[in-house]
Amino acid sequence: MATFNVCDTVTVPPGGSFTWRNPFTQPVTITPEGTWFLPESSIIIPAGASSVPVSIPATVSGTYNLSVTFPNGANACPGKHPKIIVGSAK
């Protein structure tokens, strides 16, 4: 299972999984810009920690744009546009 920085684009196949790593000294909240495949409306990752594994349903594909923010609402990834890209099953 791959681990991605919270500000990077995640590319994963349907049915795959990954974790996010928060390199910052404060927690971050990851929310979709629209809808996504997870039951949670957001994921909070503590400072310097990794998320629990994120599992992609086998029936999901597409691109999911993300917002990554600090507790004060500031953008944690200025100049970047993190997203999850779920590729088509091959």
Buried (B, 14 or more C-beta within 10 A) or exposed (E): EEEBBBBBBBBBBBEBEBBBBBEBEEBBBBBBEEEBBBEEEEBBBEEEBBBEEBBBEEEBBEEBEBBBBBEEEEEBBEEBEBBBEBBEEE
